[in-house]
């Protein structure tokens, strides 16, 4: 399954951009599917002053990461190379500045689990984390 890429006409805009579905679903299109946690992952390129309002699941946590230039979402300006998480809702509006922009949008259900992390390792408890670090140091962290 490959990614779906489509040209769109931005709302309230003469210019558009490209919307690439990398994982999950968007409208009638499907990308790669998560094995354990269903999530949607989009790569969005907006032309100068264009905007897009993709639907998202209201129960999900939604975040964007700006790869190139800045965006405006609601009254919030999100600078380049910055991640931001959105409050509840079923739509996210992203608007490009003068230079256009590229953002990643990720939407996933809340896990409602405890989180323990150490560098790139994420587990549920400190005990699991200690075990994972020990296994990593002993060469047994990746299991077949």
TIRO-2110 file (N, C-alpha, C; in Angstrom, 1 decimal):
// TIRO-2110
0.8, -1.2, 0.0, N, 1, A
0.0, 0.0, 0.0, CA, 1, A
0.9, 1.2, 0.0, C, 1, A
0.7, 2.1, -0.9, N, 2, A
1.5, 3.3, -1.0, CA, 2, A
0.7, 4.5, -0.4, C, 2, A
1.4, 5.6, -0.4, N, 3, A
0.8, 6.8, 0.1, CA, 3, A
-0.1, 7.4, -1.0, C, 3, A
-1.2, 8.1, -0.6, N, 4, A
-2.0, 8.8, -1.6, CA, 4, A
-1.7, 10.3, -1.5, C, 4, A
-1.5, 10.8, -2.7, N, 5, A
-1.2, 12.3, -2.8, CA, 5, A
-2.2, 12.9, -3.7, C, 5, A
-2.8, 14.0, -3.3, N, 6, A
-3.8, 14.7, -4.1, CA, 6, A
-3.5, 16.2, -4.0, C, 6, A
-3.8, 16.9, -5.1, N, 7, A
-3.8, 18.3, -5.2, CA, 7, A
-5.1, 18.8, -4.7, C, 7, A
-5.2, 19.9, -3.9, N, 8, A
-6.4, 20.4, -3.4, CA, 8, A
-6.5, 21.9, -3.7, C, 8, A
-7.7, 22.3, -3.6, N, 9, A
-8.0, 23.8, -3.7, CA, 9, A
-8.3, 24.2, -2.3, C, 9, A
-7.5, 25.1, -1.7, N, 10, A
-7.7, 25.5, -0.3, CA, 10, A
-8.9, 26.3, -0.1, C, 10, A
-9.6, 26.1, 1.1, N, 11, A
-10.8, 26.9, 1.4, CA, 11, A
-10.4, 28.3, 1.5, C, 11, A
-11.3, 29.2, 1.0, N, 12, A
-11.1, 30.7, 1.0, CA, 12, A
-9.7, 31.1, 0.5, C, 12, A
-9.3, 30.4, -0.5, N, 13, A
-8.0, 30.6, -1.1, CA, 13, A
-8.0, 30.3, -2.6, C, 13, A
-7.2, 31.0, -3.4, N, 14, A
-7.1, 30.7, -4.8, CA, 14, A
-6.0, 29.7, -5.0, C, 14, A
-5.1, 29.6, -4.1, N, 15, A
-4.0, 28.6, -4.2, CA, 15, A
-4.4, 27.4, -3.4, C, 15, A
-3.6, 26.3, -3.6, N, 16, A
-3.9, 25.1, -2.9, CA, 16, A
-2.6, 24.5, -2.3, C, 16, A
-2.4, 23.3, -2.6, N, 17, A
-1.3, 22.6, -2.1, CA, 17, A
-1.4, 21.1, -2.4, C, 17, A
-0.7, 20.3, -1.7, N, 18, A
-0.7, 18.8, -1.8, CA, 18, A
-1.0, 18.2, -0.4, C, 18, A
-1.8, 17.2, -0.4, N, 19, A
-2.1, 16.5, 0.8, CA, 19, A
-1.7, 15.0, 0.5, C, 19, A
-0.8, 14.5, 1.4, N, 20, A
-0.3, 13.1, 1.2, CA, 20, A
-0.7, 12.3, 2.4, C, 20, A
-1.5, 11.3, 2.2, N, 21, A
-1.9, 10.4, 3.2, CA, 21, A
-0.8, 9.3, 3.3, C, 21, A
-0.1, 9.3, 4.5, N, 22, A
1.0, 8.3, 4.7, CA, 22, A
0.5, 7.1, 5.4, C, 22, A
-0.3, 7.3, 6.5, N, 23, A
-0.8, 6.2, 7.3, CA, 23, A
-2.2, 6.5, 7.7, C, 23, A
-3.0, 5.5, 7.9, N, 24, A
-4.4, 5.6, 8.4, CA, 24, A
-5.3, 5.8, 7.3, C, 24, A
-6.3, 6.7, 7.5, N, 25, A
-7.4, 6.9, 6.5, CA, 25, A
-7.7, 8.4, 6.4, C, 25, A
-8.2, 8.8, 5.3, N, 26, A
-8.7, 10.1, 5.1, CA, 26, A
-9.8, 10.0, 4.0, C, 26, A
-11.0, 10.3, 4.4, N, 27, A
-12.2, 10.2, 3.5, CA, 27, A
-12.2, 8.7, 3.0, C, 27, A
-12.2, 8.5, 1.7, N, 28, A
-12.3, 7.2, 1.1, CA, 28, A
-10.9, 6.6, 0.8, C, 28, A
-9.8, 7.2, 1.3, N, 29, A
-8.5, 6.7, 1.0, CA, 29, A
-7.9, 6.1, 2.2, C, 29, A
-7.0, 5.1, 1.9, N, 30, A
-6.3, 4.3, 3.0, CA, 30, A
-4.9, 4.3, 2.7, C, 30, A
-4.1, 4.5, 3.8, N, 31, A
-2.6, 4.4, 3.7, CA, 31, A
-2.2, 3.2, 4.5, C, 31, A
-1.0, 3.2, 4.9, N, 32, A
-0.5, 2.1, 5.8, CA, 32, A
-1.4, 2.1, 7.1, C, 32, A
-1.6, 0.9, 7.6, N, 33, A
-2.4, 0.8, 8.8, CA, 33, A
-1.5, 0.4, 10.0, C, 33, A
-1.7, 1.1, 11.2, N, 34, A
-1.0, 0.7, 12.4, CA, 34, A
-1.4, -0.7, 12.9, C, 34, A
-0.4, -1.4, 13.3, N, 35, A
-0.7, -2.8, 13.8, CA, 35, A
-1.3, -2.8, 15.2, C, 35, A
-0.8, -1.9, 16.0, N, 36, A
-1.3, -1.9, 17.4, CA, 36, A
-2.2, -0.7, 17.8, C, 36, A
-1.9, 0.4, 17.2, N, 37, A
-2.6, 1.7, 17.5, CA, 37, A
-3.0, 2.3, 16.2, C, 37, A
-4.3, 2.4, 15.9, N, 38, A
-4.7, 3.1, 14.7, CA, 38, A
-4.4, 4.6, 14.7, C, 38, A
-3.7, 5.1, 13.7, N, 39, A
-3.4, 6.5, 13.7, CA, 39, A
-3.5, 7.0, 12.3, C, 39, A
-3.7, 8.3, 12.1, N, 40, A
-3.6, 9.0, 10.8, CA, 40, A
-2.4, 9.9, 10.8, C, 40, A
-1.7, 9.8, 9.6, N, 41, A
-0.5, 10.6, 9.5, CA, 41, A
-0.5, 11.2, 8.1, C, 41, A
-0.5, 12.5, 8.0, N, 42, A
-0.6, 13.2, 6.8, CA, 42, A
0.6, 14.2, 6.6, C, 42, A
1.1, 14.3, 5.4, N, 43, A
2.1, 15.3, 5.0, CA, 43, A
1.4, 16.3, 4.1, C, 43, A
1.4, 17.6, 4.6, N, 44, A
0.6, 18.6, 3.9, CA, 44, A
1.6, 19.7, 3.4, C, 44, A
1.5, 20.0, 2.2, N, 45, A
2.3, 21.1, 1.6, CA, 45, A
1.2, 22.2, 1.2, C, 45, A
1.4, 23.4, 1.7, N, 46, A
0.5, 24.5, 1.4, CA, 46, A
1.2, 25.6, 0.6, C, 46, A
0.5, 26.0, -0.4, N, 47, A
1.1, 27.2, -1.2, CA, 47, A
0.9, 28.4, -0.3, C, 47, A
1.5, 29.5, -0.8, N, 48, A
1.4, 30.8, 0.0, CA, 48, A
-0.1, 31.2, 0.3, C, 48, A
-0.4, 31.4, 1.5, N, 49, A
-1.7, 31.9, 2.0, CA, 49, A
-2.8, 30.9, 1.9, C, 49, A
-2.5, 29.6, 1.5, N, 50, A
-3.5, 28.6, 1.3, CA, 50, A
-3.8, 28.1, 2.7, C, 50, A
-5.0, 27.4, 2.8, N, 51, A
-5.3, 26.8, 4.1, CA, 51, A
-6.1, 25.5, 3.8, C, 51, A
-6.1, 24.6, 4.8, N, 52, A
-6.8, 23.4, 4.7, CA, 52, A
-7.4, 23.1, 6.1, C, 52, A
-8.6, 22.4, 6.1, N, 53, A
-9.2, 22.0, 7.3, CA, 53, A
-9.6, 20.6, 7.3, C, 53, A
-8.6, 19.7, 7.4, N, 54, A
-8.9, 18.3, 7.4, CA, 54, A
-9.7, 17.8, 8.6, C, 54, A
-10.7, 16.9, 8.4, N, 55, A
-11.5, 16.4, 9.5, CA, 55, A
-10.6, 15.4, 10.2, C, 55, A
-10.7, 15.4, 11.5, N, 56, A
-10.0, 14.5, 12.4, CA, 56, A
-11.1, 13.9, 13.4, C, 56, A
-10.7, 12.8, 14.0, N, 57, A
-11.6, 12.1, 14.9, CA, 57, A
-11.6, 12.9, 16.2, C, 57, A
-12.8, 13.4, 16.7, N, 58, A
-12.9, 14.2, 17.9, CA, 58, A
-12.2, 13.6, 19.1, C, 58, A
-12.3, 12.2, 19.2, N, 59, A
-11.7, 11.6, 20.4, CA, 59, A
-10.2, 11.4, 20.4, C, 59, A
-9.6, 11.7, 19.2, N, 60, A
-8.1, 11.6, 19.1, CA, 60, A
-7.4, 12.8, 19.6, C, 60, A
-6.1, 12.5, 19.9, N, 61, A
-5.1, 13.6, 20.2, CA, 61, A
-4.6, 13.9, 18.8, C, 61, A
-4.5, 15.2, 18.5, N, 62, A
-4.0, 15.7, 17.2, CA, 62, A
-2.8, 16.6, 17.4, C, 62, A
-1.8, 16.4, 16.6, N, 63, A
-0.6, 17.3, 16.7, CA, 63, A
-0.1, 17.6, 15.3, C, 63, A
0.5, 18.7, 15.1, N, 64, A
1.2, 19.0, 13.9, CA, 64, A
2.7, 19.3, 14.2, C, 64, A
3.5, 19.1, 13.2, N, 65, A
4.9, 19.5, 13.3, CA, 65, A
5.2, 20.2, 12.0, C, 65, A
5.7, 21.4, 12.2, N, 66, A
6.1, 22.2, 11.0, CA, 66, A
7.4, 21.8, 10.5, C, 66, A
7.5, 21.4, 9.2, N, 67, A
8.8, 21.1, 8.6, CA, 67, A
9.5, 22.2, 8.0, C, 67, A
8.6, 23.1, 7.3, N, 68, A
9.2, 24.2, 6.6, CA, 68, A
8.3, 25.4, 6.8, C, 68, A
8.9, 26.5, 7.2, N, 69, A
8.2, 27.8, 7.5, CA, 69, A
7.2, 27.6, 8.6, C, 69, A
6.3, 28.6, 8.7, N, 70, A
5.4, 28.6, 9.8, CA, 70, A
3.9, 28.5, 9.4, C, 70, A
3.0, 28.2, 10.3, N, 71, A
1.6, 28.1, 10.0, CA, 71, A
0.8, 28.8, 11.1, C, 71, A
-0.4, 29.1, 10.7, N, 72, A
-1.3, 29.7, 11.6, CA, 72, A
-2.5, 28.7, 11.8, C, 72, A
-2.8, 28.4, 13.0, N, 73, A
-4.0, 27.5, 13.3, CA, 73, A
-4.8, 28.2, 14.3, C, 73, A
-6.0, 28.6, 13.9, N, 74, A
-6.8, 29.5, 14.8, CA, 74, A
-6.1, 30.8, 15.0, C, 74, A
-5.9, 31.1, 16.2, N, 75, A
-5.1, 32.4, 16.5, CA, 75, A
-3.7, 32.0, 16.9, C, 75, A
-3.2, 30.8, 16.7, N, 76, A
-1.9, 30.4, 17.2, CA, 76, A
-0.9, 30.3, 16.0, C, 76, A
0.2, 30.9, 16.1, N, 77, A
1.3, 30.8, 15.1, CA, 77, A
2.2, 29.7, 15.6, C, 77, A
2.5, 28.8, 14.7, N, 78, A
3.4, 27.7, 15.0, CA, 78, A
4.6, 27.9, 14.1, C, 78, A
5.8, 28.1, 14.7, N, 79, A
7.0, 28.4, 14.0, CA, 79, A
7.6, 27.1, 13.4, C, 79, A
8.5, 27.3, 12.4, N, 80, A
9.2, 26.2, 11.8, CA, 80, A
9.9, 25.3, 12.8, C, 80, A
9.8, 24.0, 12.5, N, 81, A
10.5, 22.9, 13.4, CA, 81, A
9.9, 22.9, 14.8, C, 81, A
8.6, 23.1, 14.9, N, 82, A
7.9, 23.1, 16.1, CA, 82, A
6.7, 22.2, 16.1, C, 82, A
6.5, 21.5, 17.2, N, 83, A
5.3, 20.6, 17.3, CA, 83, A
4.3, 21.3, 18.3, C, 83, A
3.0, 21.1, 18.0, N, 84, A
2.0, 21.6, 18.8, CA, 84, A
0.8, 20.6, 18.9, C, 84, A
0.2, 20.5, 20.0, N, 85, A
-0.9, 19.6, 20.2, CA, 85, A
-2.2, 20.4, 20.2, C, 85, A
-3.2, 19.9, 19.6, N, 86, A
-4.5, 20.6, 19.6, CA, 86, A
-5.5, 20.1, 20.6, C, 86, A
-6.4, 21.0, 21.1, N, 87, A
-7.4, 20.6, 22.0, CA, 87, A
-8.5, 19.8, 21.2, C, 87, A
-9.5, 19.3, 21.9, N, 88, A
-10.5, 18.5, 21.3, CA, 88, A
-11.2, 19.2, 20.2, C, 88, A
-11.7, 18.5, 19.2, N, 89, A
-12.5, 19.0, 18.1, CA, 89, A
-12.4, 18.0, 17.0, C, 89, A
-13.2, 18.2, 15.9, N, 90, A
-13.2, 17.3, 14.8, CA, 90, A
-12.6, 17.9, 13.5, C, 90, A
-12.1, 19.1, 13.6, N, 91, A
-11.4, 19.8, 12.5, CA, 91, A
-10.2, 20.6, 13.0, C, 91, A
-9.2, 20.6, 12.1, N, 92, A
-8.0, 21.4, 12.4, CA, 92, A
-7.8, 22.3, 11.2, C, 92, A
-7.7, 23.6, 11.4, N, 93, A
-7.5, 24.5, 10.3, CA, 93, A
-6.0, 24.9, 10.3, C, 93, A
-5.3, 24.7, 9.2, N, 94, A
-3.9, 25.1, 9.0, CA, 94, A
-3.8, 26.1, 7.9, C, 94, A
-3.2, 27.2, 8.1, N, 95, A
-3.0, 28.2, 7.1, CA, 95, A
-1.5, 28.6, 6.9, C, 95, A
-1.1, 28.6, 5.7, N, 96, A
0.3, 29.0, 5.4, CA, 96, A
0.5, 30.5, 5.4, C, 96, A
1.7, 30.9, 5.7, N, 97, A
2.1, 32.3, 5.5, CA, 97, A
2.5, 32.6, 4.1, C, 97, A
3.2, 33.7, 3.9, N, 98, A
3.6, 34.2, 2.6, CA, 98, A
4.4, 33.2, 1.8, C, 98, A
5.2, 32.4, 2.5, N, 99, A
6.2, 31.5, 1.8, CA, 99, A
5.6, 30.1, 1.6, C, 99, A
4.4, 29.8, 2.0, N, 100, A
3.9, 28.4, 1.9, CA, 100, A
4.5, 27.7, 3.1, C, 100, A
4.1, 26.4, 3.2, N, 101, A
4.6, 25.6, 4.4, CA, 101, A
4.5, 24.1, 4.1, C, 101, A
5.2, 23.4, 4.9, N, 102, A
5.0, 21.9, 4.9, CA, 102, A
4.9, 21.5, 6.3, C, 102, A
3.8, 20.7, 6.6, N, 103, A
3.6, 20.2, 8.0, CA, 103, A
3.2, 18.7, 8.0, C, 103, A
3.5, 18.1, 9.1, N, 104, A
3.0, 16.7, 9.3, CA, 104, A
1.9, 16.9, 10.3, C, 104, A
0.8, 16.2, 10.1, N, 105, A
-0.3, 16.1, 11.0, CA, 105, A
-0.5, 14.7, 11.4, C, 105, A
-0.6, 14.5, 12.7, N, 106, A
-0.7, 13.1, 13.3, CA, 106, A
-1.9, 13.1, 14.2, C, 106, A
-2.8, 12.1, 14.1, N, 107, A
-4.0, 12.0, 14.9, CA, 107, A
-4.1, 10.6, 15.4, C, 107, A
-4.2, 10.4, 16.7, N, 108, A
-4.2, 9.0, 17.2, CA, 108, A
-5.1, 9.0, 18.5, C, 108, A
-5.7, 7.9, 18.8, N, 109, A
-6.4, 7.8, 20.1, CA, 109, A
-5.5, 7.9, 21.3, C, 109, A
-6.1, 8.5, 22.4, N, 110, A
-5.3, 8.5, 23.6, CA, 110, A
-5.1, 7.1, 24.1, C, 110, A
-3.9, 6.8, 24.6, N, 111, A
-3.7, 5.4, 25.1, CA, 111, A
-4.1, 5.2, 26.5, C, 111, A
-4.2, 6.3, 27.3, N, 112, A
-4.6, 6.2, 28.7, CA, 112, A
-3.8, 5.2, 29.4, C, 112, A
-2.5, 5.2, 29.2, N, 113, A
-1.6, 4.3, 29.9, CA, 113, A
-0.5, 5.1, 30.5, C, 113, A
0.1, 4.6, 31.6, N, 114, A
1.3, 5.3, 32.2, CA, 114, A
2.4, 5.3, 31.2, C, 114, A
3.3, 6.3, 31.2, N, 115, A
4.4, 6.3, 30.3, CA, 115, A
5.7, 6.5, 31.1, C, 115, A
6.7, 5.7, 30.8, N, 116, A
8.0, 5.9, 31.4, CA, 116, A
9.0, 5.9, 30.2, C, 116, A
9.9, 6.9, 30.2, N, 117, A
10.8, 7.0, 29.0, CA, 117, A
12.2, 7.3, 29.4, C, 117, A
13.1, 6.8, 28.6, N, 118, A
14.5, 7.1, 28.8, CA, 118, A
15.1, 7.2, 27.4, C, 118, A
15.4, 8.4, 27.0, N, 119, A
15.9, 8.6, 25.6, CA, 119, A
14.8, 8.1, 24.6, C, 119, A
15.2, 7.3, 23.6, N, 120, A
14.2, 6.8, 22.7, CA, 120, A
13.3, 5.7, 23.1, C, 120, A
13.6, 5.1, 24.3, N, 121, A
12.8, 4.0, 24.8, CA, 121, A
11.6, 4.4, 25.6, C, 121, A
10.5, 3.9, 25.3, N, 122, A
9.2, 4.2, 26.0, CA, 122, A
8.6, 3.0, 26.4, C, 122, A
8.3, 2.9, 27.7, N, 123, A
7.6, 1.7, 28.3, CA, 123, A
6.5, 2.2, 29.2, C, 123, A
5.8, 1.3, 29.9, N, 124, A
4.7, 1.7, 30.8, CA, 124, A
5.2, 2.0, 32.3, C, 124, A
6.2, 1.3, 32.7, N, 125, A
6.7, 1.4, 34.1, CA, 125, A
8.2, 1.6, 34.2, C, 125, A
8.7, 2.1, 35.3, N, 126, A
10.1, 2.2, 35.5, CA, 126, A
10.8, 0.8, 35.5, C, 126, A
10.1, -0.2, 36.0, N, 127, A
10.7, -1.5, 36.0, CA, 127, A
10.9, -2.0, 34.6, C, 127, A
9.8, -1.8, 33.7, N, 128, A
9.9, -2.3, 32.3, CA, 128, A
11.1, -1.5, 31.6, C, 128, A
11.2, -0.2, 32.0, N, 129, A
12.2, 0.6, 31.4, CA, 129, A
13.6, 0.1, 31.8, C, 129, A
13.8, -0.2, 33.0, N, 130, A
15.1, -0.8, 33.5, CA, 130, A
15.4, -2.1, 32.7, C, 130, A
14.4, -2.9, 32.6, N, 131, A
14.6, -4.2, 31.9, CA, 131, A
15.0, -3.9, 30.4, C, 131, A
14.3, -3.0, 29.8, N, 132, A
14.6, -2.7, 28.4, CA, 132, A
16.0, -2.1, 28.2, C, 132, A
16.4, -1.2, 29.1, N, 133, A
17.8, -0.7, 29.0, CA, 133, A
18.8, -1.8, 29.2, C, 133, A
18.6, -2.6, 30.2, N, 134, A
19.5, -3.8, 30.4, CA, 134, A
19.6, -4.7, 29.2, C, 134, A
18.4, -5.0, 28.6, N, 135, A
18.4, -5.8, 27.4, CA, 135, A
19.1, -5.1, 26.2, C, 135, A
19.0, -3.8, 26.1, N, 136, A
19.6, -3.1, 25.1, CA, 136, A
21.2, -3.2, 25.3, C, 136, A
21.6, -3.0, 26.5, N, 137, A
23.1, -3.1, 26.8, CA, 137, A
23.6, -4.5, 26.6, C, 137, A
22.8, -5.5, 26.8, N, 138, A
23.2, -6.9, 26.6, CA, 138, A
23.0, -7.4, 25.2, C, 138, A
22.4, -6.6, 24.4, N, 139, A
22.2, -7.0, 23.0, CA, 139, A
20.9, -7.8, 22.8, C, 139, A
20.0, -7.9, 23.7, N, 140, A
18.8, -8.7, 23.6, CA, 140, A
17.5, -7.9, 23.5, C, 140, A
17.6, -6.6, 23.2, N, 141, A
16.5, -5.7, 23.2, CA, 141, A
15.5, -6.0, 22.1, C, 141, A
16.1, -6.2, 20.9, N, 142, A
15.3, -6.5, 19.7, CA, 142, A
15.1, -8.0, 19.6, C, 142, A
13.8, -8.4, 19.7, N, 143, A
13.4, -9.8, 19.7, CA, 143, A
12.8, -10.2, 18.3, C, 143, A
13.1, -11.4, 17.9, N, 144, A
12.6, -11.9, 16.6, CA, 144, A
11.3, -12.6, 16.8, C, 144, A
END
